[in-house]
Amino acid sequence: MEFRKEPGRIFATDETGKLLAEVTFPEQEGVAVINHTFVDGSLRGQGIAGQLLRAVADTLRRDGRKARPTCSYAIHWFETHPEERDLLG
């Protein structure tokens, strides 16, 4: 699956434009707030949400930005990836 990036959003759609997966992380007070993670039911259990969070972490690290996860999946992801906790701000 190929992800597309927009400011504050990483996502994937199918060939018809249907949203298949998405994570949003708008900036608030200089910190990227990871507030929404979605994976279509047809793709669940394939590690897509983890790939989305990895893409966010890589983007934030490259840009020198910090994250504040507020959605339950993002909170869990950072708990299980201690090597990425330096991104929390």
Summary of the structure (lengths in Angstrom):
residues: 89
radius of gyration: 12.5
end to end distance: 29.5
largest distance: 38.1
contacts: 245
relative contact order: 0.19
helix: 38%
strand: 33%
